[in-house]
């Protein structure tokens, strides 16, 4: 009887401390960027193909850890000629580097529903540490699926030259601003 009680207590503890997995809904999520052009204007764009998964300590989206894969070929600035140039070896070299990835290394609580997300970004074959700011917009139970959904915004910037993207003398800024809006569904 003691053994059965121990097993039940262990299973109860394991279930209550299990991590939760979430996946981004691509129809309700986007990965956007902005960079200066000629130092007087800003060009914006997005990546249309990506896979974002998060694990959390609980249903409240505590201490999220992200694993992100983005297809570099899916870059879209609204101008096909520019997008083809961005896919070339001058910038993303999509044939050689078809995806960029981000993996969380640590998360620090910054305030109510805000956090600092530290991780490693691999872009153009180069991996560097980056820090982004995150905000949990809220969690609801979806009426259709009856699963939890979380809304988040993650933002920050990187220096494109750190990843050797666009190294020729192009009239663009070095800083790339990143804004990711996500609706994630608990799995």
C-alpha positions in Angstrom: 0.0 0.0 0.0 2.9 2.4 0.8 4.4 1.7 -2.6 1.0 2.5 -4.4 0.7 5.7 -2.4 4.3 6.7 -3.3 3.6 6.1 -7.0 0.4 8.1 -7.0 2.1 11.0 -5.2 5.0 10.9 -7.7 2.6 10.8 -10.7 0.6 13.7 -9.2 3.8 15.8 -8.6 5.1 15.0 -12.1 1.8 16.0 -13.7 1.7 19.3 -11.8 5.3 20.2 -12.6 5.2 19.1 -16.3 6.1 21.7 -18.9 3.5 23.0 -21.3 4.2 23.2 -25.1 2.7 26.0 -27.3 2.8 26.5 -31.1 2.4 29.8 -33.0 -0.7 30.0 -35.2 0.8 31.2 -38.5 -2.6 32.7 -39.5 -2.5 35.0 -36.5 1.2 35.6 -36.1 3.8 37.6 -38.0 7.5 38.3 -38.0 8.3 41.9 -39.1 11.4 43.9 -39.6 12.4 47.5 -40.4 15.7 49.0 -41.6 16.7 52.5 -42.7 17.3 53.2 -46.4 19.5 56.1 -47.6 19.5 57.1 -43.9 16.3 59.1 -44.5 13.5 56.5 -44.8 12.5 53.1 -43.5 11.9 49.9 -45.4 9.7 47.3 -43.7 9.0 43.7 -44.5 8.2 40.3 -43.0 9.0 36.6 -43.2 5.9 34.6 -44.2 7.1 31.0 -43.4 8.1 30.1 -39.8 7.7 27.7 -37.0 7.7 28.9 -33.5 7.3 26.6 -30.5 7.5 27.5 -26.8 7.7 25.5 -23.6 6.5 27.0 -20.3 6.5 26.0 -16.7 2.7 26.2 -16.5 -0.5 27.3 -18.1 0.2 30.9 -17.1 3.1 31.0 -19.7 5.7 31.4 -17.0 9.4 31.4 -18.1 8.8 30.7 -21.8 11.6 29.1 -23.8 11.3 29.5 -27.5 12.6 27.5 -30.5 12.1 29.4 -33.7 12.8 28.5 -37.3 12.3 31.1 -40.1 12.6 30.4 -43.9 14.9 33.1 -45.3 13.4 32.5 -48.7 10.0 33.8 -47.4 11.2 37.4 -47.0 8.7 39.9 -48.3 9.1 43.7 -48.6 6.3 44.1 -51.1 8.8 44.7 -54.0 9.7 41.5 -55.8 12.9 42.8 -57.4 14.1 43.9 -53.9 13.1 40.6 -52.4 15.0 38.7 -55.0 18.1 40.8 -54.3 17.6 40.1 -50.5 17.5 36.4 -51.3 20.8 36.6 -53.2 24.3 36.1 -51.9 24.6 39.8 -51.3 22.2 39.4 -48.3 20.6 36.2 -47.0 22.1 33.7 -49.5 19.0 31.5 -49.2 20.4 28.7 -51.2 23.2 28.2 -48.7 21.4 29.4 -45.6 17.7 28.5 -46.1 16.7 29.3 -42.5 17.6 31.3 -39.5 17.0 30.0 -36.0 16.6 31.4 -32.5 16.8 29.3 -29.3 16.3 30.7 -25.8 19.2 30.5 -23.3 17.5 32.4 -20.4 14.4 34.4 -19.5 14.3 37.2 -16.9 11.1 38.7 -15.5 11.1 42.4 -16.2 7.7 43.4 -14.8 4.0 42.4 -14.9 3.6 40.3 -18.0 7.0 41.5 -19.4 10.3 39.6 -19.7 13.7 39.8 -21.2 14.4 37.0 -23.6 18.0 36.0 -24.1 19.0 33.5 -26.8 21.2 32.6 -29.7 20.3 33.7 -33.2 21.8 31.8 -36.1 21.6 33.8 -39.3 23.7 33.5 -42.4 25.7 30.7 -40.8 26.7 32.8 -37.8 25.5 32.4 -34.2 25.4 35.3 -31.8 23.8 36.1 -28.5 20.8 38.5 -28.7 18.4 39.9 -26.2 14.7 40.8 -26.9 11.9 42.3 -24.9 8.8 40.2 -24.5 5.2 41.0 -23.4 2.5 38.5 -22.6 -0.7 40.3 -23.8 -3.0 37.7 -22.2 -4.2 34.1 -22.1 -7.7 32.9 -23.0 -9.5 29.7 -23.6 -10.4 29.5 -27.2 -14.2 28.8 -27.6 -13.7 26.6 -30.7 -10.9 24.3 -29.6 -11.3 24.7 -25.8 -7.5 25.0 -25.6 -5.6 27.9 -24.0 -4.2 30.6 -26.4 -1.6 33.1 -25.5 -0.9 36.4 -27.2 2.6 37.8 -27.2 4.7 40.6 -28.6 8.5 40.2 -28.8 10.7 43.1 -30.1 14.3 44.1 -30.3 17.0 44.9 -32.7 20.2 43.3 -34.2 23.1 44.6 -36.2 23.0 43.0 -39.6 26.8 43.3 -39.9 27.3 41.0 -36.9 25.8 38.3 -39.1 27.6 39.4 -42.3 24.3 40.2 -44.1 24.6 42.9 -46.8 28.3 43.5 -46.4 28.9 45.4 -49.6 28.5 49.2 -49.6 24.7 49.4 -49.6 22.9 52.6 -48.5 21.1 50.9 -45.6 21.4 51.1 -41.9 23.1 48.6 -39.7 20.3 48.2 -37.1 17.4 45.9 -38.0 14.4 46.3 -35.8 12.4 43.1 -35.2 8.8 42.9 -34.0 7.1 39.5 -33.6 3.4 39.3 -32.8 2.2 35.8 -31.9 -0.9 33.9 -31.1 0.2 30.6 -29.6 -2.0 27.6 -28.9 -1.3 25.2 -26.1 -0.7 21.7 -27.4 
